[in-house]
Amino acid sequence: MKETPSQTAGPFAHIGMTPGERGTRGIAPLAAREGAGAAVTLHGTLTDGENALVADALIEAWDAGGAWARCASDEAGGWRLDIARPDAPFVGLYIVARGINIGLHTRLYFPDTDWRADPAMARVPEDRRATLVASGEADGAYRLDIHLAGARETVFFDV
Amino acid sequence: MTPRDPARHPPALTPGYFSSLHRAPRAGLIALDPEAADMRGPVFGAGDIGPMDGDLIRNAARPGGTALGPRIVVHGAVLDEAGRGVPGALLEIWQANAGGRYRHARDGYLAPLDPDFAGAGRVLTDADGAYRFDTIMPGAYPFPNGPNAWRPAHIHFSVFGWSFAQRLVTQMYFEGDPMIAHCPIVATLPDAEAVEALIARYDPDRDRPMDARAFRFDIVLRGRRATPMEGVA
């Protein structure tokens, strides 16, 4: 059998994926999956190919240990979520939104790891690797700005 | 995990669907090693499903009330590419009301909100991979994509299998809907076979007589890669 084809999540995915936000209701939010490590805050902005902020996206972070969290990008194109810091040097990120025909997989690498030695990084052209590496902040959070397209386009993976 | 066949899905850039123009990555995807795709994703279970989550007709209704619109049952199976049921798959569902209006702060369509309908649901597949929920037939609605563009009646699905590589977000359409052929988002699909795979079939055997019509929509997720050992068996 062939995989069911993808379609865009559209602009109103909050109804099913972050219920309670943007005037939606009906079901409780889906609880995050906590992992073994201490929680860490990840955040950044999400912009399109014209540098416009993307205010209607859903972003999920996950790691192979079973931790998982999601958030909607806010009206200013910002995203923020808390997830257990994994053993691996990265967490996976998954992005859907209006205008995204098939969900995008990328990674956030922690700058204080040996991310250069990760096998996936070897597949990424050297001049694009920085698009995947977060910056550490004074309060312990990590920031990664994600660019769907444009000169600083983030690397997306065929998972 | 079997590799994803890109020819089965819409390309990122589909100029006929205007929203993709600024949001489609242009550089192409970078392949990961197969082990990365075999990593397990989060596990969901019965504790994630509220008692009314599979009943969109009543889960946002006033006491004793029900949503407006034709009552339907949507059911089917979540399968892998080998045709095996995927138990414990989590399905998140969202849709417009019978007039084509979403309960969402950003939807300003002329059609009124239904005070008894939110359009949100969540269900889990059983041991055989089967799922079912009750809802109302959503309405068609216009959207900004050129001078006159309409969405056919559809239900949005977000699906979690056992691996994050199976993660799928898609939409289900209804058999016989003349709007399917006119929709710029349906037109992002690569061919007629892909469109057919998203069309739920009327399923009279599963109707609830004098209550609701049934539609069947099976969902296929990527499957496990056959190992050499399995090949020998």
Interface residues (C-beta under 8 A of the other chain):
Chain A: M1 K2 E3 T4 P5 S6 Q7 T8 A9 G10 P11 F12 A13 H14 I15 G16 M17 P19 R22 G23 T24 R25 G26 I27 A28 L30 A31 R33 D48 G49 E50 A52 V54 D56 W62 A64 G66 A67 W68 G92 Y94 V96 A97 R98 G99 I100 N101 I102 G103 L104 P119 A120 R123 V124 R128 L148 A149 E153 T154 V155 F156 F157 D158 V159
Chain B: P3 R4 D5 P6 R8 H9 P10 P11 A12 T14 Y17 S19 S20 L21 H22 R23 A24 P25 R26 A27 L29 I30 A31 L32 D33 A36 A37 M39 R40 G41 P42 V43 F44 D48 G50 M52 D53 L56 N59 A60 L79 D80 E81 A82 G83 L90 E92 I93 W94 Q95 Y102 R103 H104 A105 R106 D107 A118 G119 A120 G121 R122 H156 S158 F164 A165 R167 L168 V169 T170 Q171 I185 V186 T188 L189 P190 E193 A194 A197 L198 I219 V220 L221 R222
